[in-house]
Amino acid sequence: MTDKKIPHRLYLPEEQMPKQWFNLRSAMPEQPDPLLAPDTLRPLEEKDLYPIFCQELAHQEMDGATAYVDIPEPVQEVYRMYRPSPLIRAYSLERALGTPAKIYYKFEGNNTSGSHKLNSAVAQAYYAKKQGLTGVTTETGAGQWGTALSEACSYFGLSCDVYMVKCSYEQKPFRKAVMQVFDGRVTASPSRATTVGRKILEQTPDTTGSLGCAISEAVEAAVTSGGAKRYVLGSVLNQVLLHQSIIGLETQLAMEQLGEYPDIVVGCAGGGSNLGGLIAPFMADKLQGKNNPRIVAVEPASCPSLTRGKYAYDFCDTGRVTPLARMYTLGSSFIPAANHAGGLRYHGMSPILSKLYHEGYMEAVAYEQSKVFEAAVLFAKQETILPAPESAHAIRGAIDEALKCRESGEEKTILFGLTGTGYFDMTAYESFLAGTMTDYMPTDEELQKGFDSLPDIPQNQGL
Ligand SMILES: *Cc1c(COP(=O)(O)O)cnc(C)c1O
């Protein structure tokens, strides 16, 4: 039976959409370690980032002190087309699980990109336009980030060059078509359009591409644009977590209006941007001693950066062209097994979340993909939303917490982030339903190969 006091869906009214982002670093007792220049190993300063990011974003990247940052009015205007996003009470899932726990989820799939990534894409495109750039370049694996960025760029009148990993380009033609609707220029990577792409094609003509290679091409396209374009990234960075804080701020406000506060906050973790955004206000409460929610990151067992990675300085990309960040990492050469279909395949993790996890403020669990898709299908049937495989990691985590409550009889309040929809992942769903999906957990020896690719620098000594 539904609780009369608590509606199924709470949509905050438009005028209650937060007008500022919240910077979680401002509440941290210690800041994440600084980014290092890969050649000199010197901590980077804001101006060192200007060739890579627009100035405003470089500032946000380095600013750990400012607690609240105004969301520019043109960004708010786009947000209002799809935000505030709903906070939903999973009554039907609760009944199916027979749990006394209350389960809430914040749904970020209500926009054409189908995920939370639009929240940062809009901000990054706006600042690029404001600085007078003509366009941006990026890479995309599964395609959600490329879609979100194409949408944002088309709105602000910027060009958007997307280097899409060749196997996804071929396997997900509709993703490419959606990007093209928004004038995104999609190139299968490796391509003949860049020096690095041509070199890779010469060495390995049959390659199906990798995220690292696509990053290297996108970076080259930006730095050879004569200053007209910048390279942008959809996760991991501090600035991206800042933009995603809108998720957590809206959730906090909506829960307050319901008279609720989460005992447990669960999110999936790829590069950490949705999780960092969802937990921002709740983690701040925890750090400041105002409340003590448990915070749980869920990752795939086949790409276990938090649960089995090392806290080390590493490159943010496989092409080893970016600055070094201290984070939980599997090594930039790590690539998940070929049967892995669940997304969240990044080798590292946001430096902010890595620091918080390292200091014990956060927990992490890893699941094999068949367990994740089992949760996805149960959720779809109960709640009528077809989740992205990435999001289904959070669903799995939340379901298991709810089942623990069934055992203990505790009526806990569980909140999780439902980051997006899975319409472009039907090949993976088909394989799960046909019973052909397999699980694979890397062995310690396989992980060691990735750790061997960690930069051999004094900061990484004794790992
Ligand atoms: C990209 C993506 C993720 C993972 O990225 P984070 O930066 O870890 O949030 C999760 N869910 C969906 C739907 C995505 O598109």
The ligand as an SDF file (V2000), in Angstrom:
LIG
                    3D

 15 15  0  0  0  0  0  0  0  0999 V2000
   28.2700    7.8930  -18.1400 C   0  0  0  0  0  0  0  0  0  0  0  0
   27.2220    7.2610  -17.3550 C   0  0  0  0  0  0  0  0  0  0  0  0
   27.4700    6.7750  -16.0580 C   0  0  0  0  0  0  0  0  0  0  0  0
   28.8290    6.7750  -15.4040 C   0  0  0  0  0  0  0  0  0  0  0  0
   29.4970    7.9910  -15.3180 O   0  0  0  0  0  0  0  0  0  0  0  0
   29.8280    8.6970  -13.9420 P   0  0  0  0  0  0  0  0  0  0  0  0
   30.7240    9.8130  -14.3280 O   0  0  0  0  0  0  0  0  0  0  0  0
   30.4870    7.7030  -13.0500 O   0  0  0  0  0  0  0  0  0  0  0  0
   28.5500    9.1780  -13.3990 O   0  0  0  0  0  0  0  0  0  0  0  0
   26.4290    6.2280  -15.3370 C   0  0  0  0  0  0  0  0  0  0  0  0
   25.1960    6.1350  -15.8690 N   0  0  0  0  0  0  0  0  0  0  0  0
   24.9210    6.5820  -17.1130 C   0  0  0  0  0  0  0  0  0  0  0  0
   23.5280    6.4320  -17.6380 C   0  0  0  0  0  0  0  0  0  0  0  0
   25.9140    7.1650  -17.8930 C   0  0  0  0  0  0  0  0  0  0  0  0
   25.6300    7.6020  -19.1200 O   0  0  0  0  0  0  0  0  0  0  0  0
  1  2  1  0
  2  3  1  0
  2 14  2  0
  3  4  1  0
  3 10  2  0
  4  5  1  0
  5  6  1  0
  6  7  2  0
  6  8  1  0
  6  9  1  0
 10 11  1  0
 11 12  2  0
 12 13  1  0
 12 14  1  0
 14 15  1  0
M  END
$$$$
